[in-house]
Amino acid sequence: MGFKCTQYFLSVRERPDRASIKVEWIAEAIANPLASEVQSDGRVRHWLWVEEQHKYLRIVLLADRLTVHNAFFDRGFREE
């Protein structure tokens, strides 16, 4: 992986619904997010449209904006 991540991320990534998320998509979401939002706890959400899946990917970074804490396909995200 070309990015830092939490132990939580590594354990959740083993779930069948998360295993298909490519490292390249996560890296792209970090570098070039479609949208971003800071949560009340300081963590940062980034979204990326993944054409291959026809879905939006949401990643959650820790407040350092470098460490990936979570990544999943977000069915509720809508582009403005």
C-alpha positions in Angstrom: 0.0 0.0 0.0 1.2 3.5 -0.8 -0.5 5.1 2.2 -0.7 4.8 6.0 -3.7 3.0 7.5 -5.2 2.1 10.8 -5.5 -1.5 12.2 -9.3 -1.0 11.9 -8.9 -0.4 8.2 -6.8 -3.5 7.8 -9.3 -5.7 9.6 -12.4 -4.3 7.9 -10.8 -4.6 4.5 -11.0 -8.4 4.9 -14.8 -8.3 4.7 -16.2 -9.6 1.4 -18.0 -6.3 0.7 -14.8 -4.4 1.1 -12.2 -6.7 -0.4 -13.1 -5.5 -4.0 -12.0 -2.0 -3.2 -8.7 -1.4 -5.0 -5.7 0.3 -3.4 -5.5 2.5 -6.5 -9.0 3.9 -6.0 -8.1 4.7 -2.4 -4.9 6.5 -3.4 -6.9 8.4 -6.1 -9.5 9.4 -3.5 -6.7 10.8 -1.2 -5.0 12.7 -4.1 -7.9 13.9 -6.1 -11.2 13.7 -4.3 -14.5 14.5 -6.0 -15.7 16.0 -2.7 -14.4 16.4 0.8 -15.9 17.1 4.2 -14.4 17.5 7.7 -16.3 15.5 10.4 -16.9 17.0 13.9 -14.2 14.7 15.3 -11.6 16.1 12.8 -11.6 13.1 10.5 -11.9 13.9 6.8 -14.2 12.2 4.3 -13.2 12.1 0.6 -15.4 10.7 -2.2 -14.4 9.4 -5.6 -16.6 8.2 -8.5 -15.4 4.7 -9.5 -16.5 4.2 -13.0 -15.6 0.5 -13.0 -18.1 -0.1 -10.2 -20.6 2.7 -11.1 -20.5 3.7 -7.4 -19.1 6.4 -5.2 -16.2 5.4 -2.9 -15.9 7.1 0.5 -12.7 7.1 2.4 -12.3 8.4 5.9 -8.9 9.8 6.9 -7.7 10.5 10.4 -7.3 14.2 11.3 -3.7 14.0 10.1 -5.2 13.7 6.5 -2.8 11.0 5.7 -3.9 7.8 7.5 -6.8 5.8 6.0 -9.3 4.7 8.7 -12.1 3.4 6.5 -13.1 2.9 2.9 -16.5 1.7 1.5 -18.9 2.3 -1.3 -21.3 5.0 -0.3 -24.8 4.5 -1.6 -26.1 7.7 0.0 -23.7 10.2 -1.6 -25.1 12.6 -4.2 -23.0 15.0 -6.3 -24.1 18.6 -6.0 
